[in-house]
Amino acid sequence: MKAVVFDIGGVLVDWQPHLAWVEELGSEEAAHAFIERTGFRDRNARGDNGERFADMAQELDDAEDQRLFAAYVGLYSRTVETAIHGTWAVLDRLKAQGTPVHAITNWSAETWPEGLKAQPRLGEVFETLVVSGQEGIMKPDPRIFHLLCKRAGLAPADCIFIDDAPYNVEGARAVGMDGIHFTTPQALEAALVERGLL
């Protein structure tokens, strides 16, 4: 039987990092400006690979920016409050029919527990879950796909991997998994029907 391996952010949960700072900075525009001037997205990727936000905050020149950046972990649950309900409906159908469901997520080890406060089902629904920040390996590194397979007792050819980032889908295909580039829940459902999974 084929197993389905989900990405989480952008597939099951809508991640909007600026929401961490909107309340304190007073507007979405100010929060987006903070993200830009602090190089947040590159630093966040380093967090997904195992680095600590407090350490990265010290690299910033402005003391107030340092404080705000270091506060991100404690504010994180605000960024993932919205579930992508159509994808959850697909996941629930897969589980109901007995299809094994796993996940690989690029996500910081520090922010993962905070994310679970907003989306507790993420900690319960997967048979095998690999969080990049806990492993120090990120998608699309081949090692993270092989790690999932080892822990789940699967061969790559047994897996259908779903991700909203095309380069991660290509990474999965490179190790022998089938890959689906996620755009909408409806398109995902159609792709799984086409493969005989739904």
N, C-alpha and C positions, 0 to 999 in steps of 0.2 A: 504493500500500500504506500502511496506517495504521502509525504509529510509536507505541511505548509509552514514556511518560516517567514514571519513578519518582521519588518522594521516597525518602529513605534512612532517616533516623531514625524509628523507629516503624513502618516498613514492611519494610525489609530488615534492620535492626539495632535491637536493643532498647537504648535509651539510658537509663542510670540514673545521673544525675550524682552522687548521694550516695556512690556507690562510690569516688569519688576520695578521699574523706576518712575512710571507715570505719576503715581500718587505724590511722591516726594518732589519730583521735578516740575509738576504742575501741568504738563501737557504731553501728548504723544510726540509732538515735534521735538521737544526738549529731550525726551527719552531716546528718540532716534539719533539726535545729534550727539548725545553721550556715547551711544553705541559706535558711531562713526569715529569720533575723535579718540576713543580708547582702543581702537582695533579689536573690538569685542569679539567679532566672529572668528578671527584667527586665534585669539586667546581661548575662546570657548572650545575650539577644536583641540587645543592643547589640554584643556580640562577633560574632554572626552577621551584623551589618551592617557589620563592619569595624573596630570598636574593639579595643584591646588590653587583655588581662586585667590586666596589671601597672599600667596607667594607671587602670583602674576600681578596683583594689584600694586605691589611694591615697585614694579617696573615703570609705573606711570609717574609723570613729572609733577602733576598737580595733587596736592594733599586731599582735596575734596573728591576728586575723581578716584583716588586710591580708596577712600572710605566707601564711596558708592559701589565701586567694583567689588570690593571685599564683601559688601552686604548682599551680593547677588544670591549666594547660596540660601540665606535665610528668607529671601523674597521669592525663591524659585517657584513655589507652588502657584503663584499668580500667573505664571507664564504658560501653564499647561492645564488650565481649568476647562477647556473646551474639548470634548471628545468628538471624534469624527464618527457619528453614529452609524452611517451606512456601512463603514468598514467593520464596525463591531457586529453589525447584523450578519455580515458575511462570515466573520470568525465564529459567531455563535452557531450558524448553520453547519459549518465544518465540524465543530466539536460535537454537535448533536448527532451527526451521522457517523461519528467515531474516527474522523480524520485527525491524526496527530498534529498538534499546533505548537510551534516553537517560536522563539524570537531572538534576533540579534539586533542590538541597538547601540549606536554611538551616543553615549550618555555618560556624563561625569559620575564618578563614584560618590562625590559629595552631594550632587543634586538629585541623584536617583531616590534616596529616601524621602526627600522633599516632594518630588514628583508623585510618589506613592500616596502622599497625604491628599493630593488633589484627585488622583486616579488610582484608587486602591486595587481595582481589578487587575491592573498590570502586574501586580505581585502574585496573583492567584491563578491566572488563566492559562499560562504556558507550561507545557511539560518540561521544556528546557529553555532557559533564558540566559543569554550571554550579554553582559553589560560591559562595553569597551573600557570604561574608566576603571573598572574593577580588575581588568585583565592586563591593561597597558598595551592593548592592541586594538586598532580601529579598522572598520571597513574602509576601503576595500582590500586590506591586507589579507592574502590567502589564509593566513594562520587562523584568523577569527572564524572563518567558515569551516575550516577543518576542526577547530575546537568544538564548535556546535555539533558537528557530526560525531565526534568522538564521545561527547557527553550524552548525546541522544541515541547512540548506537545505530547511526545511519551512514549510508554511503552518500556522497554528494548527488549521485544520480537519483537518489530517492527523494530529493528535496526540490520544492518549488519555492523560490525566494522572491519576496515582494518588497520593493523599496521605492521611495519617491525620488531618489538620486540616481540618475542613469549610470554614473560611474560605479556605484555600489552594485547595481544589477550586473554590469559587465564583470565586476570582480567575482560575483557569484558564478556567473557563466564560465569564467576562466578556470574555476576549480571543478566544473562538471555539473553544477546545479542548473536547473531550468530557472529562468528569471523573468519576472513581470515588472515592468516599470509602472508604478502606481501613479495614476492621474486623478481618477475619481472612483468612488465605491462602485458605481455602475459599470465602469470599464473593467474594474477588477473582477466583478461578478461574471461578466461576459467572458473574460480570459480564463477563469476557472471552469466555467461551463464548457468552453471550447476544449479544455484539457480533460473533461470528464470528471472533474472533482466536485461539481455541484449539479 
